[in-house]
Amino acid sequence: MKKIAALISFVCLFAFSANAQRYAVIDSKYILEKIPEYKEAQTKLDQFSALWQVELDQKQAALDKMYKDFDAEQVMLPDNLKKKREDELFNKEKELRDLQRKRFGFDGDLFKKRQELVKPIQDRVYNAVQKLATDKQYDFILDKSEGITVIFADPKLDRSEDVLKNLGIK
């Protein structure tokens, strides 16, 4: 997969230079790590994450103890009490999974905190990249931090409508 991505990137870069288009490469991860507010935001996120993980670990330990106690007592429990304890265990397990999802799941508390703390900084970086592209008249700016990604492309170079026209779609 990486070979294909590298080949596509190479072909794209070759195509860009063949058409005399101007492009630049940045490393957004490096840029973000140099911004003090980003470091502070990451520290806060790590603190929230650690706090929530402790909460989950405590609930998991309590659940494990309940399972251990149940295993030790289940032989002596009547069927109706046994069923009641199994239901309690099931509900506690579901509660723990729901809490994990609430804290760390997609659109969970950690995601929301990241949006609150990091997104404004990322937006500032993106605006600075756009300003650089406009000021220096770059057609493309590629981000090399996590594979090659187009972070800015001059809208006048977008040929999506031409492709749709060739497909017979208006």
N, C-alpha and C positions, 0 to 999 in steps of 0.2 A: 504494500500500500504506500509506503514512504517513497519507494522508487517511482511509483506512478505520480505521486504528488510532486516529487522533485523534477520529473520529466515535464509535467505540465507547467510547473513554475519556470523551468528553463525555456520551454517553447514560448511561454507568454513573455518572458523577458526579452527573448530574441525578437519576437514579433514587435514588442514595444520599441526596441532600438531600431528595427528595420524601418519603422514608420516615423522615425525621428521624434518620437514622443518623449517628453521629459518625465522621468520618474525618480523617486527617492525611496530609500528604505529607512525605517525607524525600528527601534526596539521599545515597544510600549511598556514592557515589564521593567526594563532598565529605567525608563523615564519615571514610571510610577514609584519605583524604589528610591528615587532621588527627591521625591516630594515629601516633606516632613508630615504634612496632614495625612498623607496616605499611610505612612508608618503608624501614626497615631490611630487611624481608623482600623488598621490591621490588628494593632494591639488590643483595641476595644473589642473587636470581633473575636479575637482569641480568648479574651476574658469571658465574654458571654458564652462562647462555645464550651469553655472549661466548666463554667458554673452549671450550664444545662447538662453537661455530661455527668457531673457529680450527682445531680438530681436523678438522672436516669440510672446511674450505677446504684444509688441507694434503693430505688424502687426495684431494680433487678435483684439486689441482695435480699430484700424483703420477700420477693416472689420465690426466689430459690429456697429460702427458709421455709416458706409455706409448703412448697413441694416436698422438701425433706421431711417436715413434720407429717404431712399427709401420707407419705410413703411408709413412715414408721407406724402410723395409727390405722391405716386403712383396713388392715386385717381384722381389727377389733370393732370397726364401725358398722352399725346397721346400714342397710342399703339406702334408706332415705337420707341419713346423715352423710353417707359417702357421696351420694348424688349432689347434695347441697354443697359439700366441700369442693367437688369437681367443678361445679358451676362458679363458685367463688374464685377458684384458680383460673378458670377460663376468662372470667370478667377482669381479673387483675392483669392477666396476660394481654388482653385486648386493650386495657387501659394503658399499659406500658407501650404497646405498639403505636397507639394513637398519640401518646405523648412524644415518642420518637419522631413520628411524622410531623407533629405540630412544631417541634423544635428544629429538626434537621431536614425535613422533607422538602420537596419542591414547593415553593411558595410558603415555606415554614418561617419561623421566627428568625433563624439565621439568615435566610435569603432576604427577608424584609430589612433586617439590620444592615446587611451588606448594601442593599439598595439605598438605604438612608445615609450610610456613612461613606461608601466608596463611589457610588454612581456620580455624585456631584463633581468629584475629583476627576473621574474618567471623562465626564462631559467637558471639563476645563481642558484636559489634554486633547480631546477630539477637536474642540474649537481652536486650540493652538495649532493643531495639524492642518485644519482647514485654512487658517490664516496663512500658515507657511506655504501651503499649496497655491493659494491665491497670489500671495506676494511674490513668490519665486516662479509662478506660472508652471507648476508641476501638473501633469495630466493624471498621474497615479502616485499614490504613496502606499508602499507596502509595509506591513508590520511583520517583522521576523521573529517576534517573541515566542510564538507557539505555532510554528509552521508559517508559511508565507500566506498572508491574508491581505486583501486589498482593504485598506482603511479609508482611503479617499480615491474617488475617481471623478474626473471632470464629467459632469452630466452631458456635455455636448458630444462626448465620445460614446455614449450609450446607443447601441444599435439593436436594442430589443424590439423596437417597432419594425425595423427592417426584417428581422427574423420572422416576426408574426406575419408580415406582408408576404414573405416567401412561402410561409405555410398556408397562406390563403385565409388568414384570420385577421379581421379588422378590429 
